[in-house]
């Protein structure tokens, strides 16, 4: 396989990753609305811990660094909180 073809494969996978993240953020919006309507705190530290632990386990099983998985999870959580804050206002 040629380098250019490999790079096209990476580009395609990157697009899929962002499409999935966009879907996730759509769900985050719904969660934020629920939290707003029901007086639930935006930040849920226990849920964050569970999410990170779960995804690190998945990553490990897929041969992906647990540290990398944790970094990704934290970035997603932080971005989700930013979105939730805009909806809360």
N, C-alpha and C positions, 0 to 999 in steps of 0.2 A: 504494500500500500504506500502510495506517495505521501509526502509531507502535506501537500495542499489538501489532499483528501482527508487525511487525519485531522487537519485543522477545521475542515468543514464539519466533520463529525463533532468535534469539540464545540463549534459554534452552534450546532443544532441542539446539543445537550444543554448548553448555557441558556438558550432560548427556552427550552422546556423547564429548566430550573426556575427561570423568572416567571413563566406562565403559572407554575405551581405556587410560587410565592405570591403572585397577584391573587390567585384563588384563596390562598390562606388569609391574605389581608382583607378580603371580602368577608370572610368568616369572623375575623377580628372585629370588623366594624359592627357586625351583628352582636357579638359578645359585648362590645363597648356600650351599645344601645341598651342591652339587657341590664348591664351593670348600672347604667345611669338611671334607668327606670325602677330598679329594685334596690338602689342604695348600696350596691356592692363595691368594695374598694377596688380601684384599678389594679394596683400592684398586689399580686398574690404570690409571695415568696415561696410558700410551700409547693404550689403548683409549678413554679419555675424550677425548683429543685427536682421534682418528679420528672418534669419534661427533659431536663438536662441529663439526669441519670438514665432515663429510658433511651434517649437518643444516643448517648455514649455507648450503651450496650449494643444497640443496633449497629452503630458504626464499627465497633470492635468485631462484631460478627461478619461484617463486610470487608474487613481488612483496612479500615480507615482509622487514622489516629483519633484516639479519644479526646486529646487536647484540641484537635482540629474541629471535631464534632461539638465540643463545648463552646469553642469560639463562635462557630456558626449559630448555635442555639442562642447564645447571649446576644449576638447581633440581631437575630430575628426577634427575640423578646424585647430588646430595646426599641426596635422600630415599631413593633406592635404597640408598645406603651405610648410612643409618640402619637400614633394614630388614635389610640383610645383617648388620650388627653384632648385632642382636637374635637372629638365627638362629645366629650363630657361638657365642654364649654357651651 
